[in-house]
Amino acid sequence: MKNKMVAVLAFTALTACTNVDFNTVLVNENSSQTTKLNACMLNEINSRAAAGTLFTSGLGVRATAENVANDCIRKLTLQSMGLDETAVNNATGFINSLKNLGGN
């Protein structure tokens, strides 16, 4: 059932877009923002499905799709601003500081 839902979600997301290869979305620095967004969403959906976490928060298909889309929009915005690596490095530092304070 989960695999069918993932397939339907991926199919629905991809059929709404043009020029999307169902097997691979090739992205480079010259790719359109839509292509980059589609690649991110497809990757995120596949990653969550493989990890068994696509629907674990109890969200339905629409809410899960919105969550995936929002995550990718956030990631792409940070990348376009050149802040993606900075954000990851800062978050890592914050987490390590908290771990050190807690003795973990």
C-alpha positions as CSV (number, residue, x, y, z in Angstrom):
1,M,0.0,0.0,0.0
2,K,2.8,2.4,0.9
3,N,4.6,1.7,-2.4
4,K,1.4,2.4,-4.3
5,M,1.0,5.7,-2.5
6,V,4.6,6.7,-3.2
7,A,4.1,5.9,-6.8
8,V,0.9,7.9,-7.1
9,L,2.4,10.8,-5.2
10,A,5.5,10.8,-7.4
11,F,3.4,10.4,-10.6
12,T,1.1,13.2,-9.6
13,A,4.0,15.5,-8.8
14,L,5.8,14.8,-12.0
15,T,2.9,14.7,-14.4
16,A,2.1,18.3,-13.5
17,C,5.5,19.3,-14.9
18,T,6.9,19.3,-18.3
19,N,10.1,17.6,-19.6
20,V,10.6,15.4,-16.5
21,D,12.2,12.0,-17.0
22,F,10.5,9.5,-14.6
23,N,13.8,7.7,-14.1
24,T,16.3,10.5,-13.8
25,V,16.1,14.3,-13.4
26,L,19.4,15.6,-14.5
27,V,20.3,18.9,-12.8
28,N,23.2,21.3,-13.2
29,E,23.8,25.0,-12.5
30,N,22.1,25.9,-15.8
31,S,18.9,24.0,-15.0
32,S,15.7,25.9,-14.5
33,Q,14.4,26.5,-11.0
34,T,11.4,24.2,-11.8
35,T,13.8,21.4,-12.8
36,K,15.8,21.8,-9.6
37,L,12.7,21.8,-7.5
38,N,11.3,18.7,-9.2
39,A,14.7,16.9,-8.7
40,C,14.8,17.9,-5.1
41,M,11.2,16.8,-4.4
42,L,11.7,13.5,-6.2
43,N,14.9,12.8,-4.3
44,E,13.2,13.7,-1.0
45,I,10.2,11.5,-1.7
46,N,12.4,8.6,-2.7
47,S,14.7,9.1,0.4
48,R,11.7,9.2,2.8
49,A,10.0,6.2,1.1
50,A,13.3,4.2,1.3
51,A,13.7,5.1,5.0
52,G,10.0,4.3,5.6
53,T,9.4,7.9,6.9
54,L,7.3,9.3,4.0
55,F,4.0,9.0,5.9
56,T,5.2,8.3,9.5
57,S,4.0,11.7,10.8
58,G,0.4,10.7,10.1
59,L,0.0,13.3,7.3
60,G,-2.1,12.5,4.3
61,V,-0.8,12.8,0.7
62,R,-1.6,16.5,0.3
63,A,0.1,17.5,3.6
64,T,3.1,15.2,2.9
65,A,3.4,16.8,-0.5
66,E,3.3,20.3,1.0
67,N,5.9,19.2,3.6
68,V,8.2,17.9,0.8
69,A,7.7,20.9,-1.4
70,N,8.4,23.3,1.5
71,D,11.6,21.5,2.5
72,C,12.8,21.7,-1.1
73,I,11.9,25.4,-1.5
74,R,13.8,26.1,1.7
75,K,16.8,24.1,0.5
76,L,16.9,25.8,-2.9
77,T,16.5,29.2,-1.4
78,L,19.4,28.7,0.9
79,Q,21.5,27.4,-2.0
80,S,20.6,30.3,-4.3
81,M,21.7,32.7,-1.5
82,G,24.9,30.7,-0.9
83,L,23.9,29.9,2.6
84,D,23.3,26.2,2.4
85,E,26.7,25.1,3.6
86,T,26.8,27.9,6.2
87,A,23.5,26.8,7.5
88,V,24.6,23.2,7.8
89,N,27.8,24.2,9.5
90,N,26.1,26.5,12.0
91,A,23.4,24.0,12.8
92,T,26.1,21.3,13.4
93,G,27.9,23.7,15.7
94,F,24.7,24.4,17.6
95,I,23.9,20.7,18.0
96,N,27.4,19.9,19.1
97,S,27.2,22.7,21.7
98,L,23.9,21.3,23.1
99,K,25.3,17.8,23.2
100,N,28.4,19.0,25.1
101,L,26.2,20.9,27.6
102,G,24.1,17.9,28.2
103,G,27.0,15.5,28.6
104,N,25.9,13.3,25.6
